[in-house]
Amino acid sequence: MSTVNFLLTGKPGVGKTTVIVKLAALLGRKAVGFYTAELRAGGRRVGFEIVTLGGKRAVLAHLNFTSSLRVSKYGVRPENLAAALEEINTALADPTGKYILIDEIGKMELFSDAFRDTVWRALDSPFPVVATILSGPHPFADVVKRRSDVRLIGVTPANRDNLLYQLQRELNECSCS
């Protein structure tokens, strides 16, 4: 059976990251990857932090970052993805069964060539990938969405709770032991 990769898409705030975080908890030590968390100060969002499932943290984007790379009002430092990419690449080199979780394949992360390379390697690996991906057009993301080994799943308030258990069932059926 060939590996199926799952890409979650949907409007901001619908619960895509929550699905990834809860799925990581259900999968335990077999889950490798990262999620993106908001940084807040004084009740407002000031940036975004990468949190690896191994516990490392790095600020990816912030209002105070001066950078030519920007998404909206946030300066982006794609080099701060290094720990997350190292964790995934180390896992890809180990033949033991695992699941790769990536939150997210988004505009900020896609500034990094190393990130794009790691995403492609993960999708090509024998390990299932569950990732969130931007809804809008982007050259790299559009190619990823068209891969024959990808299932694109729209996350909505109506399906997000059941989706977690549906993904867990489907991942358990794969050959990741």
C-alpha positions in Angstrom: 0.0 0.0 0.0 1.4 3.4 -0.9 1.6 6.1 1.7 -1.3 8.6 1.8 -0.5 12.1 3.0 -3.2 14.3 4.4 -3.4 18.1 3.9 -5.8 20.1 6.0 -7.1 23.4 4.7 -9.6 25.9 5.9 -10.3 29.4 7.0 -8.1 30.9 9.7 -9.2 30.1 13.2 -11.3 27.0 12.1 -9.2 24.6 14.1 -6.5 23.2 11.8 -3.7 23.7 14.3 -5.9 22.3 17.1 -6.4 19.1 15.1 -2.6 18.8 14.6 -1.8 19.4 18.3 -4.5 16.9 19.5 -3.4 14.3 16.9 0.2 14.6 18.1 -1.0 13.8 21.6 -3.0 10.8 20.4 0.0 9.5 18.4 2.5 10.0 21.2 6.2 9.4 20.5 5.6 8.3 17.0 4.6 11.8 16.0 7.4 14.1 14.7 7.2 17.6 13.5 6.0 21.0 14.6 3.0 23.4 15.0 2.7 27.1 14.9 1.4 29.1 17.8 0.4 32.7 18.1 2.5 35.0 20.3 0.3 37.4 22.2 1.1 40.5 24.3 -1.4 42.8 25.9 -4.3 40.9 24.4 -3.1 41.3 20.8 -1.2 39.0 18.4 2.4 40.1 18.0 3.9 37.1 16.2 4.2 33.4 15.5 6.2 30.8 17.2 7.3 27.4 15.9 7.0 24.6 18.6 8.5 21.3 17.8 6.9 18.1 19.1 10.3 17.5 20.8 9.8 20.7 22.8 12.0 23.3 21.0 10.6 26.8 20.4 11.7 29.6 18.0 10.0 32.8 16.9 9.3 32.6 13.2 7.6 36.0 12.7 7.1 39.1 14.9 5.9 42.7 14.6 9.3 43.9 15.8 11.4 41.8 13.3 13.1 44.0 10.7 13.2 41.8 7.6 12.7 42.2 3.9 10.6 39.0 4.2 7.2 40.0 5.4 3.7 38.6 5.7 1.3 41.3 6.4 2.8 43.4 9.3 5.1 40.6 10.5 8.8 40.4 9.7 9.7 36.7 9.0 13.0 34.9 10.0 12.8 31.6 8.1 16.2 30.6 9.5 14.3 30.1 12.8 12.7 26.9 11.3 16.1 25.1 11.7 15.3 23.1 14.8 11.9 22.0 13.4 13.5 21.0 10.1 16.4 19.2 11.9 13.8 17.1 13.9 11.9 16.1 10.8 15.1 15.3 8.7 16.5 13.2 11.6 13.2 11.3 11.7 13.2 10.8 7.9 16.7 9.2 8.2 15.5 6.7 10.8 13.6 3.7 9.3 11.4 3.2 12.4 7.7 3.9 11.8 6.5 7.4 12.5 4.1 10.1 11.5 5.2 13.5 10.3 3.0 16.4 11.4 3.6 19.9 9.9 1.6 23.0 10.9 1.9 24.7 8.6 2.8 24.8 4.9 2.1 28.5 4.9 3.5 31.8 3.4 5.9 32.4 6.3 7.4 29.0 6.2 7.6 28.9 2.4 10.2 31.7 2.4 12.6 28.9 3.3 14.2 26.7 0.6 15.2 24.2 3.3 11.6 24.0 4.5 10.3 23.3 0.9 12.9 20.6 0.5 12.0 19.0 3.8 8.3 19.1 3.0 9.0 17.4 -0.3 11.2 14.7 1.2 8.6 14.0 3.9 5.9 13.6 1.3 8.1 11.3 -0.7 9.0 9.2 2.4 7.3 6.0 3.5 5.9 7.9 6.5 2.4 9.5 6.4 2.4 13.2 6.6 -0.5 15.2 8.1 0.0 18.9 7.4 -2.0 22.1 7.3 -1.6 24.1 4.1 -2.6 27.5 3.0 -5.9 27.7 1.2 -4.9 30.4 -1.3 -2.7 30.1 -4.3 1.1 29.7 -4.0 3.3 28.0 -6.6 4.8 25.4 -4.2 1.6 24.8 -2.3 -0.4 24.3 -5.5 2.0 21.6 -6.7 1.9 19.9 -3.3 -2.0 19.9 -3.4 -2.0 18.3 -6.8 0.2 15.3 -5.8 -1.4 11.9 -6.4 -0.5 10.7 -2.9 -2.3 13.6 -1.1 -5.8 13.8 0.3 -6.9 17.4 0.7 -9.4 17.8 3.6 -11.3 20.9 4.3 -11.6 21.6 8.0 -14.9 23.2 9.2 -16.5 23.8 12.6 -18.9 20.9 11.7 -16.2 18.3 11.0 -13.1 19.3 13.0 -13.9 17.2 16.1 -14.7 14.0 14.2 -11.8 14.7 11.8 -9.3 14.1 14.6 -10.5 10.5 15.1 -10.9 9.9 11.4 -7.3 10.8 10.9 -6.2 8.6 13.8 -8.1 5.6 12.4 -6.6 6.1 8.9 -3.1 6.5 10.2 -3.4 3.4 12.4 -4.3 1.5 9.2 -1.1 2.4 7.5 2.1 0.4 8.0 3.8 2.6 10.6 4.8 0.2 13.2 
